[in-house]
């Protein structure tokens, strides 16, 4: 499997993959909030979005994606600007269970280490059980909770200085 920056012509396929991957959470949100969540997800993979959009490709097929935000000024406000950030990790439902999400997280952590950041942060919803388990198994710990779109979210952090 290869993890690499997105090619310009792959953006529609990445957005489709993200929408399919997150579709399982629609029942947890009111219809207007689900629409807003989809708009937010689309914004993270849009051409002008902040960060480095990465894709996981296995046997020529797009199977996952994640966005890595390096440290510095940005619109993401849930962690300090000197931290790196992981955003919108998505794995195609048919490809789950093969370590793709873990590899995408590891790639982001490698980039964060190369950037010399003290920590990496992210947020995920309480309803996203597999994501929370993945992040916790990678060493991320809960930092604080907040409400968004009528759902409970948690900010996680991973201290890289202790590694």
VEXLOLO-783994 format. One line per 4 residues: number of its first residue (from 1); their letters; for each residue x, y, z of N, C-alpha, C. Coordinates in pm, whole numbers, plus 50000, padded with zeros to 5 digits. Layout:
NUM) a) X:Y:Z:X:Y:Z:X:Y:Z  ...
//
This chain:
1) xxxx) 50084:49882:50000:50000:50000:50000:50089:50124:50000  50045:50223:49925:50118:50349:49915:50036:50461:49979  50103:50543:50059:50042:50665:50112:50117:50781:50052  50041:50872:49989:50102:50983:49917:50007:51101:49912
5) xxxx) 50061:51218:49877:49971:51333:49858:49874:51307:49743  49757:51366:49755:49653:51350:49654:49698:51405:49519  49656:51339:49412:49675:51392:49277:49554:51481:49246  49573:51586:49167:49462:51679:49141:49334:51612:49090
9) xxxx) 49346:51511:49009:49227:51446:48952:49159:51350:49049  49215:51328:49168:49158:51233:49264:49060:51297:49363  49050:51428:49362:48967:51496:49462:48821:51449:49464  48755:51435:49349:48616:51385:49354:48606:51245:49415
13) xxxx) 48701:51158:49385:48699:51023:49442:48725:51025:49591  48811:51116:49637:48837:51128:49781:48712:51177:49853  48646:51277:49798:48523:51327:49859:48418:51216:49865  48405:51138:49760:48310:51026:49759:48346:50924:49866
17) xxxx) 48473:50891:49878:48518:50797:49980:48485:50850:50120  48514:50977:50146:48486:51037:50276:48336:51031:50306  48254:51065:50209:48109:51062:50231:48059:50921:50260  48111:50822:50187:48071:50683:50212:48118:50636:50350
21) xxxx) 48241:50673:50385:48297:50630:50513:48222:50689:50632  48178:50814:50619:48110:50881:50729:47958:50859:50728  47904:50797:50625:47759:50778:50613:47700:50701:50731  47777:50616:50793:47725:50537:50905:47685:50624:51025
25) xxxx) 47729:50749:51027:47699:50837:51141:47575:50923:51118  47516:50915:51000:47396:50994:50970:47284:50971:51072  47257:50848:51115:47146:50827:51210:47166:50896:51346  47287:50935:51378:47315:50998:51506:47286:51148:51507
29) xxxx) 47263:51206:51391:47247:51351:51381:47111:51388:51322  47061:51502:51362:46940:51558:51301:46971:51588:51154  46872:51582:51065:46899:51602:50921:46975:51730:50888  46940:51842:50948:47011:51967:50917:47155:51963:50967
33) xxxx) 47178:51895:51077:47314:51884:51130:47397:51785:51047  47333:51683:50993:47401:51590:50904:47447:51664:50777  47361:51748:50724:47398:51828:50606:47518:51916:50639  47515:51978:50756:47627:52064:50797:47756:51984:50813
37) xxxx) 47746:51863:50870:47865:51779:50885:47923:51744:50748  47837:51710:50653:47884:51680:50517:47951:51801:50453  47897:51919:50478:47958:52041:50426:48096:52061:50488  48107:52038:50619:48236:52050:50688:48337:51950:50633
41) xxxx) 48295:51826:50613:48384:51723:50558:48432:51762:50419  48340:51809:50336:48376:51851:50200:48476:51966:50204  48462:52055:50301:48556:52166:50313:48698:52122:50343  48713:52013:50418:48847:51963:50452:48917:51904:50330
45) xxxx) 48842:51851:50235:48904:51792:50115:48896:51884:49993  48845:52005:50011:48833:52101:49900:48972:52144:49852  48984:52187:49727:49114:52227:49673:49186:52334:49755  49115:52428:49814:49178:52536:49888:49190:52506:50038
49) xxxx) 49161:52386:50079:49163:52350:50221:49304:52356:50278  49310:52382:50407:49438:52383:50478:49494:52241:50488  49625:52232:50491:49690:52105:50519:49725:52025:50395  49781:51910:50422:49825:51817:50319:49727:51700:50315
53) xxxx) 49654:51689:50207:49558:51580:50189:49634:51459:50135  49628:51351:50212:49699:51227:50177:49599:51120:50138  49641:51030:50052:49558:50917:50013:49635:50787:50035  49559:50682:50064:49613:50547:50072:49562:50473:49949
57) xxxx) 49654:50417:49873:49621:50346:49750:49675:50203:49763  49585:50107:49740:49623:49966:49746:49582:49900:49616  49675:49839:49549:49649:49774:49420:49580:49868:49322  49624:49993:49319:49569:50091:49227:49434:50149:49268
61) xxxx) 49382:50110:49385:49251:50156:49429:49265:50247:49551  49193:50358:49548:49189:50450:49660:49112:50384:49774  49180:50366:49890:49115:50296:50001:49109:50380:50130  49177:50494:50133:49173:50576:50254:49228:50714:50230
65) xxxx) 49203:50802:50326:49251:50939:50317:49261:51000:50456  49343:51100:50468:49358:51178:50591:49420:51312:50553  49394:51413:50634:49458:51542:50614:49551:51568:50730  49673:51609:50698:49774:51646:50798:49791:51797:50794
69) xxxx) 49773:51860:50911:49797:52003:50924:49927:52023:51001  50026:52085:50940:50151:52111:51013:50128:52221:51117  50225:52242:51204:50209:52349:51302:50206:52485:51234  50148:52581:51303:50145:52717:51251:50004:52771:51246
73) xxxx) 49991:52894:51200:49858:52957:51193:49763:52877:51103  49640:52863:51149:49539:52788:51074:49403:52817:51136  49299:52773:51069:49164:52796:51121:49125:52691:51225  49192:52579:51232:49163:52474:51329:49203:52524:51468
77) xxxx) 49106:52530:51560:49129:52596:51689:49127:52503:51810  49116:52375:51791:49097:52284:51904:49226:52249:51979  49342:52274:51918:49470:52248:51985:49563:52366:51958  49669:52379:52037:49763:52490:52016:49823:52490:51875
81) xxxx) 49855:52608:51825:49908:52620:51688:50045:52556:51672  50117:52532:51781:50247:52466:51766:50234:52315:51752  50113:52263:51765:50088:52120:51743:50055:52094:51597  50080:51973:51552:50027:51926:51424:49887:51871:51449
85) xxxx) 49811:51852:51341:49672:51808:51353:49643:51700:51249  49563:51602:51290:49509:51500:51200:49362:51531:51180  49318:51537:51054:49178:51570:51023:49119:51467:50927  48994:51440:50944:48909:51361:50853:48979:51236:50800
89) xxxx) 49011:51148:50893:49060:51016:50856:48941:50935:50805  48955:50875:50689:48846:50793:50633:48906:50673:50561  48845:50558:50585:48885:50435:50517:48760:50379:50452  48773:50339:50326:48661:50279:50254:48608:50162:50336
93) xxxx) 48477:50154:50349:48416:50052:50435:48455:49910:50393  48471:49888:50263:48507:49754:50214:48652:49720:50244  48735:49819:50277:48877:49796:50300:48914:49800:50449  48817:49814:50535:48846:49824:50679:48896:49692:50735
97) xxxx) 48969:49704:50845:49021:49585:50911:49154:49538:50860  49218:49618:50775:49348:49579:50717:49460:49674:50757  49438:49756:50859:49543:49845:50909:49563:49973:50830  49471:50006:50742:49486:50126:50659:49479:50252:50745
101) xxxx) 49381:50260:50835:49371:50375:50924:49496:50390:51009  49545:50280:51061:49667:50282:51142:49786:50334:51062  49796:50292:50937:49906:50339:50851:49894:50488:50821  49771:50535:50800:49751:50678:50776:49789:50761:50898
105) xxxx) 49751:50714:51017:49790:50783:51140:49941:50781:51155  50003:50666:51131:50149:50656:51144:50219:50752:51048  50165:50767:50928:50225:50859:50831:50218:51003:50885  50104:51040:50941:50090:51174:50999:50186:51194:51116
109) xxxx) 50202:51093:51199:50293:51103:51313:50438:51116:51266  50472:51047:51159:50606:51060:51100:50628:51203:51051  50528:51258:50984:50539:51397:50935:50552:51495:51051  50475:51471:51158:50481:51559:51275:50618:51553:51341
113) xxxx) 50673:51433:51351:50807:51419:51408:50909:51493:51322  50898:51480:51190:50989:51551:51099:50973:51702:51111  50850:51747:51142:50825:51890:51161:50871:51939:51298  50912:51848:51386:50963:51885:51517:50858:51938:51613
117) xxxx) 50734:51894:51597:50628:51945:51685:50629:51872:51820  50582:51938:51925:50578:51872:52055:50462:51773:52069  50357:51793:51989:50237:51709:52005:50154:51711:51878  50064:51615:51869:49967:51606:51759:49829:51601:51822
121) xxxx) 49736:51674:51763:49600:51676:51814:49499:51639:51707  49378:51610:51752:49268:51578:51663:49140:51583:51745  49029:51575:51679:48903:51558:51751:48819:51455:51677  48735:51387:51754:48647:51286:51698:48522:51279:51784
125) xxxx) 48416:51230:51725:48288:51224:51795:48279:51098:51881  48201:51107:51987:48180:50992:52076:48121:50874:51999  48040:50902:51896:47977:50795:51819:48074:50720:51729  48194:50775:51711:48294:50717:51621:48383:50621:51700
129) xxxx) 48326:50508:51740:48392:50414:51829:48523:50359:51772  48523:50320:51646:48644:50263:51586:48755:50368:51579  48720:50491:51547:48821:50598:51540:48881:50622:51678  48796:50628:51780:48847:50652:51915:48941:50539:51957
133) xxxx) 48903:50417:51927:48988:50302:51962:49121:50308:51888  49117:50345:51761:49240:50357:51682:49332:50463:51742  49279:50580:51771:49361:50688:51824:49417:50652:51962  49336:50592:52045:49384:50555:52178:49492:50447:52169
137) xxxx) 49478:50353:52075:49580:50249:52060:49711:50308:52006  49703:50423:51939:49824:50491:51890:49887:50580:51997  49823:50588:52114:49879:50666:52224:49813:50800:52251  49712:50836:52171:49640:50961:52194:49559:50949:52323
141) xxxx) 49550:51059:52398:49471:51061:52521:49369:51173:52514  49253:51153:52575:49150:51257:52575:49198:51381:52650  49168:51498:52595:49208:51625:52657:49088:51704:52707  48983:51709:52626:48861:51780:52667:48748:51741:52573
145) xxxx) 48625:51766:52617:48508:51738:52535:48437:51867:52500  48358:51861:52392:48276:51975:52353:48157:51924:52273  48055:52006:52263:47935:51974:52185:47947:52042:52048  47909:51969:51945:47908:52023:51809:47806:51944:51730
149) xxxx) 47724:52012:51654:47623:51948:51571:47529:51858:51652  47511:51891:51779:47425:51812:51864:47486:51681:51910  47615:51665:51893:47684:51543:51933:47802:51579:52025  47845:51480:52102:47960:51499:52190:48087:51464:52114
153) xxxx) 48184:51554:52119:48314:51534:52056:48422:51538:52163  48535:51478:52133:48649:51479:52224:48774:51520:52148  48851:51609:52209:48982:51647:52157:49084:51551:52218  49168:51494:52133:49273:51403:52174:49408:51466:52145
157) xxxx) 49507:51430:52225:49643:51476:52200:49742:51362:52220  49853:51373:52151:49963:51278:52165:50091:51358:52182  50153:51342:52298:50277:51412:52329:50392:51341:52258  50455:51407:52164:50566:51346:52091:50699:51361:52162
161) xxx) 50706:51450:52261:50832:51468:52334:50861:51348:52422  50758:51273:52457:50776:51154:52543:50810:51030:52463  50810:51039:52331:50833:50920:52248:50980:50899:52225
//
